[in-house]
Amino acid sequence: MTRSHRLSDLSFVEFQAALAEEPVVLLPFASQEEQGPHAPMGDYRLTRQIADLAAQRSGALVAPTVPFGYADFFRAFAGGIQLRSQTFKALVEDVAVSLLDHGITRLIIVNGHTTNGFLIDEVMRKIQAERGVYLTSIDIWQSLDADTWRAIHGDNASAARGHGADPMTSVYMHYFPDQIHLNRVSPRDNGTAFGLPVQNPRSVRFGTASINMPLSARDANETGILGGDPSFSTPEKGAQISEHIIGLLCDFVTHLKTQDPKNL
């Protein structure tokens, strides 16, 4: 019988046997946060789906997805769950160390929430300094380069991208089509703070400068759509986006198998 690629499906005996293969293990982290009035908040499910398919195709193992991340600026919208930065870093470290303690060193953190990235970097540096192991991480939504994005979106490439729009809305339409309701979208201008236009939850525009401020997503736009136009989203684009990311993950799994995580 074929062994499952999901860590959650394996007995400890089955997992112990798998260690002889020096497996690559994917560690998915994401978020539960608003994505506009038209999309579900559980976007960690997209990361889970992508990581699961990548593990299945590449021969890697995949750990259960951690559904919560560092998303404090979404706190103004009910239903999101935000971890403090120190909580999130401790969680990433504990998950990784649980595997490192058993000699599993080929780890890929699959990050589906961009703001988690700088905290993940801190943890990877701490682990490298203390244990001499180089963990790896990929921000899946940032892995879509400009050429790939234009190939998928054509003339609408710039207008389609942003929080509450693509890539996530199209990927939602691909995996969970019944949960997207574009008829609920009613565009609103971004808000103001200190009499200045809000650019995003971190800054306002003043002349040619971005002035950093601790704003919320609701301060930026009361719809929760912080950039991009979800009307350009389609299930077909979601399939293309997903396949690009899954293919990239599979290729990196193959590459990492040839590397020693303790030596550059």
N, C-alpha and C positions, 0 to 999 in steps of 0.2 A: 504494500500500500504506500502511496506517495505521502511523504511527510508534509504537513501543512506549513505554509510560509508565515503563519501568524503565531507569534509568541504566546498569545492567549489561548491557542488551541492545543499547545503541546504540554504533555506531562513533564515533570522535571527529569524523568528518565530519558524521554525523547530529546529534550533539549541538551542534556548532558552528552548524548550520542552525537548530536549535531556539532558540538564544540570541536570534535576531531577535524571537521572541515574548515576550521578557522573562518566562520561565516562573517559576512558583512551584515550588520544589524541597522535598520532604519529606525530612528527615534522621531516620530512626528509630534510637533508642537504647533498650536494654532491659537484660536481665540473664539470666544462667544461674545459678539458685539453687533451693534446695529449696522446694517448695510443699506439703509434707506427704507422707505415705506413699502417697497415692493418685494423685498427679499428677506429670507429668514436670517435670524441672528447666528445660527449655529454653523458659521462658515468653517469651523474645524472639520466638519464632515467632508468638505472638499479636499482638504489636506489628507484626511484619512483615506479617502477613495484613491487619490493619486498615489500615495505611499503604498497602499495595499496592492494596487495593480503593478507598480514598479517592482515590488518585492516578488510578486508572483512570477513576473516575466524574467527577472534577472537572477533568481535563485537566492536572493537575500532573504533575511528574516525581517519582520516588522513588529515593533513593540506596539502596545496599545497607544492610541493618540491621547496626548494631554490636551484637553479642550479649552484650557484657560491660559491667558497670557497677560503681558503688561499692556494695558489699554486704558490707562487712567483717564485720558481725555474723552473717552466715550461714556464716562460715568453719568453724565447728564441725561442719558437715554435709559429708561427702565428696561431691565431684562438682560443687560450685559453683566458679565462677571469679570471683575478686574483683580489681578493679583498685584500686590506690592512688589517693587523691583527686587527687594531682598528675598521675598517669598519665591518669586519666579526663579531667581538665580539658584536658590537652595534646591528647588525642585529639579531643575536641569542637572545640577551636580549630583544629586542623589540618584536620579535615574541612570545617569551615565556610570557612576561609581558602582552601582549594583551589578552592572555588566563587567566593568573593568576588574572588579574583584575576582571574577571567574576567568580572567585571561582573555576576555573579548575586547579587542582593541580596534577593530575596524568598524567604527561607528560613524554614521551619517545622521546628523540632526536635520530633519526635514522641516523647515520653518515656514508655516503658512500665514504668519502675521509679522509684517515687516518690522514693526516696532520692537518685537522680541530680539531682533538681530544684535543690537549692541550689547544686550545683557548676555546673550549666548556667547558672544565673543569674549566677554569677561570671564565666563566660566571655562571656556576652552583654554584660555591663557593660564588660568589658575591650575587646571588639571595638567597642562603641559609642564608648568614649573614644578609641580609637586610630584608628578608621576612619570614625566618624560614621554607621555603619549600625545600625539597630535590627533585630536578629534577633528572632524570636518563638519561643515554645515552649509546648507544651501537654502537661500531665500527663494522659494519656488516662483513667486509672482514676479520677482525681479530678474528671473532667468530668461525672460522673454526679451530678446535683443530687438533693436530698432528695425532691422530687416525682417525678422519674423513677424513683428507686430504689424508692419506695413503690408506684408504678404497676406495677413489674415484680415486686416481692416481696410486696406486700400486708402482711398482719399479721406476716410473718416478716422484715420489712425490716431491723430492727436485728440480729436473731440471725444473719442470713445473711452479713453483711459482715465480712471480716477476712482476714488472710494465711493461706492454706491453704483458704479458703472462696471466697466470691464477692467481686469479679466474676470472678476468673480461672477458678475451677473450672467455672462454667457456660459460659464462653467456650471453654475446653478441650473441654467436652462437645459444643459446637456444631461446632468445627473439627476436633477430633481425638478423636472419641467412643471409639475403641478403646483409647485410652491413659489413660483414667480408671478407677480401681478403688476405688469407694467402700467395698467390703467390707473394705478394708485400714484403714479409719479406726476407731481405738479411742480415744475421748476421754480425755485425762488433765488433771488440774489443773495449773495453772502452778506453776513451781518457786519456791524461796525463795532469797534472798541476804541475808547479814547478819541472818538470822532474820526477814526481811520478805518479803511477797508480791511476786513479780516481776510487773510490769504488761506489760512489753514488753522488747525488747533494750536499751532505753535507761534504764529506770527501775524503782524499787521504790516501793511505797506506804508512807508513814509518816504516820499520822493523816490529815490532810486534804491532805498535800503529796505531790508526786511528787519522789523523790530520784533525781537522775540518776546513773547508773553505767555503765561501759563493759562491758555484759553481751553475751552471745551469744544467738542465737535458741534454742539448745539449753538455755541457762540459763532462758529464758522457758518453753519447753515442749518436752519431749523428742520429741514427735511432729512438731514443725515447724509445727503448726497454731497460730498465734499469736492467733487471734481468729475468731469466726464458726463456723458449723456447715455443712459442705459437704453435709450430707444434704438441704438445701434447694435445691441446685443442680440445674438441668435444662438440656438442650440448647436448649429453647425460650427460656428466660431468657437463655442465652448469645447467641442470635440477636438478641433485643431489645437487649441491652447493646451488642453489636457495631454494630447498625444505628444506634443513638443516637450512638455515637462517630464512626462513619463519616460520618453526616449532618452532625454538627457540624464535622468536619474539612473536608468539602466546602464547607460554607457559609463557613468561615473562609478557605479558598483563594480563593473568589469575592470575598470582602471584601478580602483582601490585594492582589488584582490591581488594586484601585482606589486603593491607597495608595502613597505614596512612602516607601520604607524609610529615607530620609535626612532626612525631615522629619515632625514630629508634626502 
